[in-house]
Amino acid sequence: MAKRKGAVEDMVAGRLPSPEFWLGRRVFLTGHTGFKGGWLALWLHMLGAKIQGFALPPSTVPNLFTLLGLESIIGHEIGDVRDAVAVQNAVQRFSPEIIIHMAAQPLVLLSYEQPVETYATNVMGTVHVLEAARRCDETQVTLIVTSDKCYENHDVIWGYREHDPKGGHDPYSNSKGCAELVTSAYANSYFAPALRALGSVRAGNVIGGGDWSRDRLMTDLVAALLQGQPPALRAPGAVRPWQHVLEPLSGYLVAIEALAESRAAGAAWNFGPAPSSEVAVAEIAEKICGFWGGGIKPIIDDTTNRGSEAQFLALDSTKARRELGWLPRWGLDDALAQTVSWYREWQRGADMREVTQEQITRYCGGSVAQPHKFAEIA
């Protein structure tokens, strides 16, 4: 791909995860079979952490978990966060220093079809993880991952800040708001007196290779382009804070490092892109089609509206910049180009663990640690 002004090589300097901190750390990661969880599991492995995953089986074929061969390099347990006993037992067996809770029902439209399952997973699943964390003496830091949709959204033109009211008009968004309230209650009731760290993090619409979840823009775009068909857009005017998946993941890891040092309970951070990356669905689709090549153009499909979604949603990440030194490193065009490149590599049959490791290393400017043999699972 031709080099452009503002390409990956011209990254903005910002704090990155410390290999020294993560080397040998015992990390319990829920949701490792998902899109974001798969990227994070591989990155943690590259940093030298010892990871135990806990999640349902991958929900799609193909899926990132299988393509990366994660089962061979991390601990892998099939389990459901809705099962309190299973979560408790898994945490006690592994005795993690750090718990990262990413398992979720992550889809807005599916939440309209399955509201009970959505609340059971996103709210009670969070309760179960927090219960297990507070009862494990070895656990020093727990991080709860929610969503930008946890905020009570009034379609305002400014980004939401961490102290803004939580809410949500659809079951998914509301469940994430509830998960934040649960986390705050546990921080105040159980974690602060014991000086064990607990925080929550929120990010925007993430893109990147390896996502095949239904009703997501990038998934729909790539599926159509792989077939040589024009992609159909459900909500072309909706504006979202688009960012590559590595952006918020870097923020999550940096936040854990800060929590380990401060032992704070109840801290929260937004990890959103620069305002220039807050653009409409139609513009994203046009850019993706341009990077893909072949002259394909997206079309509008207003017959697929199966639920109300906010038209504008953005995050203010000032707190993360000031407290953590975190900054977005890839602009929108970089994020889109890397995403297209990943799927093109997959299309030609490349080794996707190598491709994904290369993108992580590139994101880090070549400073990420290399995979450690001690973290491999026989």
N, C-alpha and C positions, 0 to 999 in steps of 0.2 A: 504494500500500500504506500502510495506516495507520501512523502513528508509534507506536512502542512504547518503553517504558522500556528503556534499554540499546541503543537503535537505533544506526545507523551514526554519527549525529552526535555520540554520546557515546564516541568512541574513546579508548583509553588511549594516552598519549604514549609513543613509543618511537622509536629511531633509524630513519630512513628512508634509502634510497639517495641519494647526493649527485649532483644534476645536474651540478655543476661537475666531479666526478670522471669521469663517464661521457661528457661531451660530446666527441665526436670519437674516442673509444677504438675500436680495432679488436678486435672480439670474434668469435671462432670458436665457434659454438654447435652441438653435435651434438644431434640429436633435436628440431629446430625444427618438424618436421611433426607432433609429438605434442601432447597436451593441455597439459602443463606447459610444454613447449618453445614452444608457440604463444603462451601468455600472456607468457612471459619475452621472446620476440622482440619482441612489440609494446611491452612496457614499455621495453626497451632502446632501441627506436626512438624512443619518446617522450622518452627521456633524451638523445637525440642521439648515441647510439653508431652506429658503422658495423659492421654485422653480416654475417657469412658463415655461413649455415646448411649443415649436412651431415647428411643423414638419408635413410632409406628414404622412399618415397612414403607419404602418409597411409594408414592402415590401415582407415579406415572411411569410409562415405558416409552422412550428411554428416560433415564434419570441420572442426575449428577453423581449420586452416591456410588452407583455401579460403575459409571464411566471413570471415576477417579480411583476405583479399587480401594475404597476406604476401609473395607472390612479387613484388609490385610495389614493395615498400618495403625489402626486405632482399636480400642475396645468397642464392641458393638453388641448392644442388647436391644431386642425388640420389646417395647413396653409402651404403655398408654398412661399419660399423665393424669387421666381421669381416674386411675386406680391408685388410691392413696397408699395402700400397702405395698404395691409394686414399686412405687417411687421411693418410699421410705427404705425398703430393703435394698434397692439398687444403690442408694446413696450410702447406706451403712456399710455395704460390702466394699465399696471403692474408697470410702473415707477421703473425699476430695478436699483439697485446700480451697478450690474455687468452683463455684457452680454458675453456669451460664444457662439461663432458661430461655430457649428460643422456640420450643415446640408450641404450635398454635394451629388453629383453623384460620388461615390467612386471607381468605377470599371474601370480598364484600357480597358479590352476587350469590355465592353458595350460602352465605349466612342468612339470606332471605329464604332459601329453601330448607335450611337446617338450623333454625335458631337455637333449639335446645342443645344440640350437639356443639354449636359454636360457643354458647355460654359455658357448657360443661367443660370444654377444653380450655378456653381462654381465661375463664375466671377461676373455676374450681381447680383446674390444672395448676394455675399459679399458686393457689392456696396450698395444694399438696407439695409443691416444690419448696415453698417457704417453710412449711412444717418440717419437711425433711432436713432443710438447711439448718434450722434453729436447733434441731435435735442431734446434729452431727458435730461433735466437739472439735473435729479437725478442720471444719469449714471456716475459713477466715473471711471470704468475700463471696457474696451472692449478687449476681446481676440479672435483673428481669428486663427482657427485651419486649417492648410493646410496639407502638406505631405512631406515626404522625396523626393518625385518625383518632387517637385517644382524646383529642381536644374537642370541646363543644364548638362546632364549626358554624360560623355565621357568614361564610363566603366573603370575609373581609379581605382587603388588599395588602395587609401586612402579615408578617410571619408570626406564628404563635410562639409564646415564650413558656418556659417551664412552669411558671406559677399560674398560667391561665387555667380557667375551669375545665374540668374533664367532662366528657359526655359522649355524644355520638347519636345520630338519628337512625342508623341502621344497626342490626344486631351485631355485626362485626365491630364497627367503630365503637358502639356502646360497650361491648364486652372488653375492648381494650381500655376504655376509660375506667371500667370497673376494676380491671387488673391493676391499674395505677393506684386506685383508691385502696385496694387490698394491700398493695406493697407499702403504701404510706402508713396504713394501720399497723402492719407488722413491724415496720421500722420504729414506730413510736412505742409499740407495746412490748416488743421482744428483743429487738436487735440493739437499740441504743444503750440500754442498761448493761448489756453484756459486752459492749465495745466490739461487736462483730459487724463488719461493714455490709451494707445493703444499699444498692442503687438501682435506678431504672434508666433506660435509654430509649429514645424515639428517633426514627429515621423516616425518610420519605419514600417515594416510589423508586425501588432499586432495579437496576438492569444489569445484565451480564450474562455470560455464557452458562448454559446448563439449566435454564428454567423452562420447564414444559407444563407448568400449572395452567389450568383452564382459566379463561376469561381475564388473561393478563395481556396487556398491549404487546409486549415484546414477543411473547409466545405466539400470539395470533399473527403478528407480522412475519416472524421467521417461518412459521408453518406455511403461510401462503407463499412466501418467497421461495422456499425450498421446492414448492410445486410449480413455480413460475406463474403464480396467480396474483392478481392485484389484491392486497389486503383490505378488508372492510373495517371501517372505524366506527365504534359504537358511540363515542362521545368526543367528537373532534375538537370541541371548544373547551373541554375540561383542562385546567392548568394544574400541573403537579410539579413538585420539586424532584426532578429526575437526577439520579446519581448512580455511578457504578457501585456494585455491591461492595467492593473493597473500601469505599469511603466510610460508610457507617461501621463496617467491621473493624477498621483501624481505630475508630473512635471508641468502640466497645472495649477493645483491648487496652487502650490508653486509660479509659475510665477505670477499669479494674486495677491497673497499676496505681492510679491515684487513690482509689478506695483502700487498697492494701496499705498505703502509707498513712492515710488520714483516719482510717477506721470509722468513717462517717456512716451514719444510717439515715436513709431518706434522701440522699443526693439524687439529682436527676439532670440529664443533659439531652439536648437536641443535637442531632448530627444531620444537618441538611446541606444541600449544595449552595453555591453562590447564586445570587438572584438571577444571573444571566441564564441559569439552568432551569429556571421555573418557567416552562413554556407549555404551550397547548399540545394536546395529543396529535393534532394534524401536523404540526411542525416536526414533532418527533418522527412521525411516520414518513414524512417527506425526506428527512435526513437519512433515515435507515434505508429507504429505497435507493437513495442516491449512493450511499456507501456500498450497498449490495450490487448495484449495477444492473444492466439489462433493460433499462428504460421503463421499469414497472412503476406505476403510480397507484397510491391508495385511493379507495373509493369510500363514500359515506354510506353506512348501513344503519338507518334509524329504526330498523325492525327488531333489533336485539336488545332494546331497553327493557330490562327485567327488574328494575329497582332504581330508586333514587340515589344518585351519587353527587357529592358536592362538586361545584364547578371550579372553585379555587381553593387551594390548600397549600400553605407554605410554612416553613419553620424558620425561626430566628435562632441561629446557632452562636450568638455572641457569647453566651455563658461557656460553651465548650472551648471557644477560642481563647477566652481570658483565663479560665481556670485550668485548662488542660493543655493549652498550646496547640490544639487541633485545628487544622485547616483542610478544606478540600484540596486534593492534589491534581485531579484530572478535571478539565473542563468538559462541557457537554459533548463536544465533538470527539474528544478523546474517549470518553466513556462509550459513545455509540460505535466508534471505530473499533475499539477493543472487543465489544460485544459481537459485532458483525464478524470480526476476524476469528473469534472463538467458534462460532457456528460454522463458518467456512472450513475451519480446520477439522471440526467434527464431520462435516459433510464429506471430506476427502479421506476420512479414516485415520486421522492422526492419533497418537497416544495422548489422550486428553488430560492425564495427570501431568505429563510434561508440559503441555500447552498451558494448563492452569497455573502450574508452579512458575512458569516463565512470566506470566502476566502478574502474579503476585510479586515476583522479584523486580520486575520492571516498575511496578507501582512504588516499591520501596527504594527505587533508585539503585538497585543492586545490593542493598545493605541487609536484606533478610538472611537469617541463618539458613543453612542447608539442612535437609532432612537428617535426623539422627538415627542411627541403627538401633539404639536402645529402645526407641519408641515403637519399633515394629512388633507386631503380634504374630506369633508362630501360627 
